[in-house]
Amino acid sequence: MTNELEGRVALVTGAAQGIGEAVVRALSAQGATVAAVDKQAEPLQRLCGEMVGQGALVKAYPLNLKDHAAVPQVVERVEAELGPIDILVHAAGVLRMGALSSYADEDWNELLAVNVSGVFHLSRAVGTRMIPRRRGAIVTVSSNAAAVPRMGMGAYATTKAAVTMLTKCLALELAEYGIRCNIVSPGSTDTPMLRGMWQDEQGKQATLDGSLPSYRIGIPLRKLATPEDIADAVRFLVSDRAGHVTMHDLRVDGGATLGV
């Protein structure tokens, strides 16, 4: 499977850390030229500098996805500098915990702006360019929380459910042009976002065990996912090996949602 993505241009959001960084590395390792997008300019530049030093074809494009007006400009710049975008991966996302009954307006608006509207605006900007070329693959990194209610995560789960359906509808509209759109839905993954949810050093064990008072069963496989586990799923879905797969939601959660 070496270099199965050679000659293709991929745009990946949330590229500076966590799952997004793992996706950048995975696609680059298969020969893709990667436009790495993130609002964190300094860590993004460091990552790209390191990878370029290792011979990778990666370029940094700082962008805050809340700046919806800037999205088409960045897409235009990527295509002018790297070539037509063949692959789009939405890995950026924000999480703000809290009960819905007391959830702050600013947190609600932040999640909608990034997790939903950011995906919409970028998918539209890239999708309209893919249509006349009649090719392309889009993957949205959603969450298993889109399928199962979570206490304290209602706003996040709502945005992930929305973006999952957005991607499926987009897939239906773009299918006639040979463009495939799929979803990868991780469960608990060892990233800064997950660690930020833990209250103490017992956080990992609590995640594995689940919580009856919170109606959460834990992880049957008894381990956290790694960012590379999620990146492997993304890499498969954007490859020709998944050439007849579209509108699919691939759950990568160790069984935490019991296949729901």
C-alpha positions in Angstrom: 0.0 0.0 0.0 3.0 2.3 0.0 2.4 5.6 -1.8 -1.2 4.8 -2.7 -2.0 8.5 -2.5 0.9 9.7 -4.5 0.1 12.6 -6.8 -3.0 13.6 -4.7 -3.5 16.8 -2.8 -5.2 16.6 0.6 -6.5 19.4 2.8 -6.7 18.5 6.5 -8.1 20.7 9.3 -7.1 20.5 12.9 -3.7 19.6 11.7 -1.6 21.0 14.5 -2.2 18.3 17.1 -4.2 15.2 18.0 -6.2 13.3 15.4 -5.6 16.0 12.7 -1.8 15.7 13.1 -2.0 12.0 12.9 -4.0 12.3 9.7 -1.5 14.6 8.1 1.3 12.2 8.9 -0.7 9.2 7.6 -1.7 10.7 4.3 1.8 12.2 3.8 3.3 8.7 4.4 1.2 7.4 1.6 2.6 10.0 -0.8 -0.1 12.8 -0.6 0.8 16.4 -0.8 -0.9 17.9 2.3 -2.3 21.3 3.0 -2.2 21.4 6.8 -4.9 23.8 8.2 -5.2 25.0 11.8 -5.8 28.2 13.8 -2.7 27.5 15.9 -0.1 29.0 13.6 3.1 28.3 15.6 2.6 24.5 16.3 1.4 24.1 12.8 4.5 25.7 11.3 6.7 23.5 13.6 4.9 20.4 12.5 5.2 21.2 8.8 8.9 22.3 9.2 9.7 19.0 10.9 7.9 17.0 8.2 9.4 18.9 5.3 12.8 18.3 6.8 12.0 14.6 6.6 11.1 14.9 2.9 7.3 15.2 3.2 5.2 17.4 0.9 3.4 19.4 3.5 2.6 23.1 3.7 1.0 25.1 6.6 -2.1 27.2 6.0 -3.1 29.0 9.3 -6.9 29.5 9.4 -9.5 30.0 12.1 -12.6 28.1 10.9 -14.8 30.6 12.6 -13.7 33.1 9.9 -16.1 31.7 7.3 -15.3 34.4 4.8 -11.6 33.4 4.8 -12.4 29.8 3.9 -12.8 30.2 0.1 -9.7 32.3 0.0 -7.5 29.6 1.7 -9.0 27.0 -0.6 -8.1 29.1 -3.6 -4.6 29.6 -2.3 -4.1 25.9 -1.7 -5.2 25.0 -5.2 -3.0 27.7 -6.7 0.1 26.6 -4.8 -0.3 22.8 -4.5 -2.8 21.8 -7.2 -6.5 20.6 -7.3 -7.7 19.2 -4.0 -8.5 15.5 -4.2 -9.0 14.8 -0.5 -10.7 16.9 2.3 -10.5 15.8 5.9 -12.4 17.7 8.6 -10.5 16.9 11.8 -10.8 20.2 13.6 -13.3 20.5 16.5 -13.9 22.1 19.8 -15.4 20.8 23.0 -17.0 22.7 25.8 -18.5 20.7 28.7 -21.6 21.6 30.6 -25.2 20.9 31.2 -27.5 22.2 28.5 -29.8 23.9 31.0 -27.0 26.3 32.0 -24.8 26.2 28.9 -23.2 29.6 28.1 -24.2 31.3 24.8 -20.6 31.9 23.8 -19.8 28.2 24.2 -22.8 27.2 22.2 -22.0 29.7 19.4 -18.3 28.5 19.4 -19.2 24.9 18.9 -21.7 25.6 16.1 -19.2 28.0 14.4 -16.4 25.5 14.3 -17.9 22.0 14.4 -20.8 22.6 12.1 -20.5 25.8 10.1 -16.8 25.4 9.6 -17.4 22.0 8.0 -20.2 23.4 5.9 -18.3 26.3 4.5 -15.1 24.3 3.8 -17.1 21.4 2.2 -18.9 23.9 0.0 -15.7 25.7 -1.1 -13.9 22.4 -1.9 -16.9 20.5 -3.2 -17.8 23.1 -5.8 -14.2 22.7 -7.2 -14.4 18.9 -7.1 -17.7 18.7 -9.0 -16.4 19.7 -12.5 -13.4 17.4 -12.0 -15.8 14.6 -11.1 -13.6 13.1 -8.4 -12.8 13.6 -4.8 -13.1 12.1 -1.3 -14.3 13.9 1.8 -14.1 12.5 5.3 -15.6 14.2 8.4 -14.2 13.2 11.8 -17.4 13.2 13.9 -17.8 11.4 17.3 -19.6 8.4 18.7 -21.4 11.0 20.9 -23.4 11.8 17.8 -25.3 8.5 18.3 -25.6 8.2 22.1 -26.7 10.9 24.5 -23.9 12.0 26.9 -24.4 13.9 30.2 -22.4 17.2 30.2 -21.7 16.8 26.5 -25.1 17.7 25.0 -23.9 20.7 22.9 -20.9 18.8 21.6 -23.0 15.7 20.8 -25.6 17.9 19.0 -23.0 19.5 16.7 -21.5 16.1 15.9 -24.9 14.6 15.1 -25.5 17.6 12.8 -22.2 17.3 11.0 -22.7 13.6 10.6 -26.0 14.2 8.8 -24.5 17.1 6.9 -21.8 14.8 5.5 -24.3 12.1 4.5 -26.5 14.6 2.7 -23.5 16.0 1.0 -22.5 12.5 -0.1 -25.9 12.0 -1.6 -25.7 15.2 -3.6 -22.2 14.6 -4.8 -22.5 10.9 -5.6 -23.4 11.5 -9.3 -20.1 13.3 -9.7 -18.0 10.4 -8.4 -17.3 12.3 -5.1 -17.4 10.1 -2.0 -18.2 11.5 1.5 -17.8 9.5 4.7 -17.6 9.8 8.4 -15.2 8.5 11.0 -16.7 8.5 14.5 -14.1 8.1 17.2 -14.8 7.2 20.8 -12.4 8.2 23.6 -9.1 8.9 21.9 -5.8 9.8 23.7 -5.6 13.4 22.7 -5.3 16.8 24.5 -9.1 17.2 24.2 -9.7 13.9 26.1 -7.1 14.6 28.7 -8.7 18.0 29.3 -11.9 16.3 30.4 -10.2 14.3 33.1 -10.4 15.6 36.7 -7.4 13.7 38.1 -4.9 10.8 37.4 -7.8 8.4 37.6 -9.4 9.9 34.5 -8.1 7.2 32.1 -9.4 4.4 34.3 -12.8 6.0 34.7 -13.0 6.4 30.9 -12.3 2.7 30.4 -14.7 1.6 33.2 -17.6 3.8 32.4 -20.0 5.4 34.9 -23.4 4.0 35.9 -24.6 7.3 37.3 -23.7 9.0 34.0 -25.2 6.1 31.9 -21.9 5.4 30.2 -20.8 1.8 29.8 -17.0 2.3 29.2 -14.9 0.7 26.5 -15.3 -3.1 26.0 -11.9 -3.4 24.4 -10.4 -1.9 27.6 -8.1 0.6 25.9 -8.2 4.1 24.5 -7.9 4.7 20.8 -4.8 6.4 19.6 -4.8 9.3 17.1 -3.2 6.8 14.7 -6.1 4.4 15.0 -8.4 7.2 13.7 -6.0 8.3 11.0 -5.8 4.7 9.7 -9.6 4.7 9.3 -9.5 8.1 7.5 -6.7 6.8 5.2 -8.7 3.8 4.2 -11.8 5.9 3.4 -10.0 8.4 1.2 -8.1 5.6 -0.7 -9.1 3.7 -3.8 -9.7 0.7 -1.6 -12.9 2.4 -0.4 -13.8 3.3 -4.0 -17.4 2.0 -3.6 -17.9 3.4 0.0 -19.9 6.5 0.5 -22.4 7.9 3.2 -20.7 5.4 5.6 -20.2 6.2 9.3 -17.2 4.2 10.5 -17.3 3.9 14.3 -13.8 3.6 15.9 -14.6 3.4 19.6 -13.6 0.0 21.0 -17.3 -1.0 21.2 -18.2 1.9 23.6 -21.5 2.5 21.9 -22.3 -1.2 21.4 -22.6 -0.7 17.7 -25.6 1.7 17.9 
